[in-house]
Amino acid sequence: MASTAMDEGAAKAGAEAEVKRLQSELDTLKKEFETRIGALEAKLPAALAEDHVSAETLAIIAVAVTAFLGKKVKIHSAHLLPTVNQWTQAGRVVIQASHDLKR
């Protein structure tokens, strides 16, 4: 019986050491991840971080639309749309697809 208690104590100590090792590894990975994210954010163009559309972008859009339509266009206003959460969009598609539209 005493050896069983010692075995359980050793197993518990081993498990605690493993948890501490995993926590340390997780902290290291978290720091590395934060560093990599920071580097990527620094590389983002300033236009993506701003809320307005630059004059250069508006000019490029106007030229592209003019070439497509074959007549000169004038852009009166433009604004950036918020990005759509892909998980939310996929959920909406599933719900809408589940509706029975056969009548």
C-alpha distance (Angstrom), angle and dihedral (degrees) to the residues before:
residue distance angle dihedral
M1 . . .
A2 3.78 . .
S3 3.79 91.0 .
T4 3.81 89.7 53.0
A5 3.81 90.9 54.8
M6 3.79 89.8 47.8
D7 3.81 90.6 49.0
E8 3.81 90.8 49.7
G9 3.81 90.6 48.2
A10 3.79 91.5 50.0
A11 3.80 91.0 47.4
K12 3.80 90.7 49.5
A13 3.81 91.7 48.8
G14 3.80 90.0 48.5
A15 3.80 91.3 49.7
E16 3.81 91.3 48.9
A17 3.81 90.6 50.1
E18 3.81 89.8 50.1
V19 3.82 91.1 50.3
K20 3.81 90.9 50.6
R21 3.82 90.7 48.5
L22 3.81 91.1 49.9
Q23 3.82 91.5 47.4
S24 3.79 90.0 51.7
E25 3.81 90.8 48.8
L26 3.80 90.3 48.3
D27 3.81 91.6 50.9
T28 3.81 90.1 50.6
L29 3.81 91.6 49.9
K30 3.81 90.9 46.9
K31 3.81 91.7 53.3
E32 3.81 91.0 47.3
F33 3.81 90.6 48.8
E34 3.82 92.5 49.9
T35 3.81 90.0 49.6
R36 3.81 92.3 50.3
I37 3.83 92.3 46.5
G38 3.80 90.1 50.0
A39 3.79 90.6 51.9
L40 3.81 91.6 49.5
E41 3.80 92.5 48.0
A42 3.79 89.3 52.1
K43 3.80 89.3 55.5
L44 3.81 94.0 52.4
P45 3.78 112.6 109.8
A46 3.76 115.2 -108.8
A47 3.81 90.3 -120.9
L48 3.80 91.0 67.3
A49 3.78 91.8 52.2
E50 3.80 94.1 50.9
D51 3.80 125.8 82.0
H52 3.81 97.0 -139.5
V53 3.79 133.5 68.8
S54 3.79 114.7 -114.0
A55 3.80 122.0 -122.0
E56 3.80 89.9 -117.6
T57 3.81 91.1 56.0
L58 3.81 91.1 48.2
A59 3.80 90.2 51.4
I60 3.81 91.6 50.8
I61 3.82 91.0 49.2
A62 3.81 91.0 49.0
V63 3.81 92.0 50.7
A64 3.81 91.9 48.2
V65 3.81 93.2 49.0
T66 3.81 91.0 45.4
A67 3.81 90.1 52.5
F68 3.80 91.4 47.8
L69 3.82 97.6 46.4
G70 3.77 96.8 35.5
K71 3.80 93.9 -130.8
K72 3.78 133.2 84.0
V73 3.80 115.9 -91.5
K74 3.77 132.1 -165.7
I75 3.79 120.8 -150.5
H76 3.80 111.0 -141.2
S77 3.80 98.1 -178.0
A78 3.78 141.8 -7.3
H79 3.77 135.9 178.8
L80 3.78 136.9 177.8
L81 3.77 117.8 -101.9
P82 3.78 118.6 -137.4
T83 3.77 115.3 -104.7
V84 3.78 117.1 -101.0
N85 3.77 119.4 -121.8
Q86 3.81 103.6 -119.5
W87 3.82 93.2 -148.5
T88 3.80 91.0 53.9
Q89 3.78 91.7 48.2
A90 3.81 92.0 49.2
G91 3.81 90.0 50.8
R92 3.79 91.3 52.3
V93 3.80 90.9 50.1
V94 3.81 91.2 52.3
I95 3.81 92.6 48.9
Q96 3.80 93.8 46.7
A97 3.81 91.7 46.2
S98 3.80 90.4 52.9
H99 3.83 93.1 61.6
D100 3.79 114.8 101.9
L101 3.81 105.8 -125.7
K102 3.82 96.6 171.0
R103 3.82 106.4 113.5
